[in-house]
Amino acid sequence: FDKEVNEFDVVIWVVVSKDLQYKVIQDQILRRLRADQELEKETEEKKASFIDNILRRKKFILLLDDLWSAVDLNKIGVPRPTQENGSKIVFTTRSKKVCRDMEADDELKMDCLPTTE
């Protein structure tokens, strides 16, 4: 991941957690895109449209950390990565069901580190 960061126009890391809130995810993405102030009072739909418009023109990597359920990327405004745009979405979860629901291309199982590490 560290080696590939320079290949992307924007790197976005969002902590989702158990209490899935689309507005919070959108606000974190907008903060990274430096557009949070101007869209602060807008609807989720308007924010989704803005995010989609920006990210469609960029090569991005989005890390969705600590997913407990599937996230509707369209509702957030995140366009699907394609071979052509070279963008990536990476997520962490403890659930294989979330991997299936999110239609993950690749799965990598990681064991937890011991508390001493």
Order of alpha helices (4+ residues) and beta strands (2+ residues): beta-alpha-alpha-beta-alpha-beta-alpha
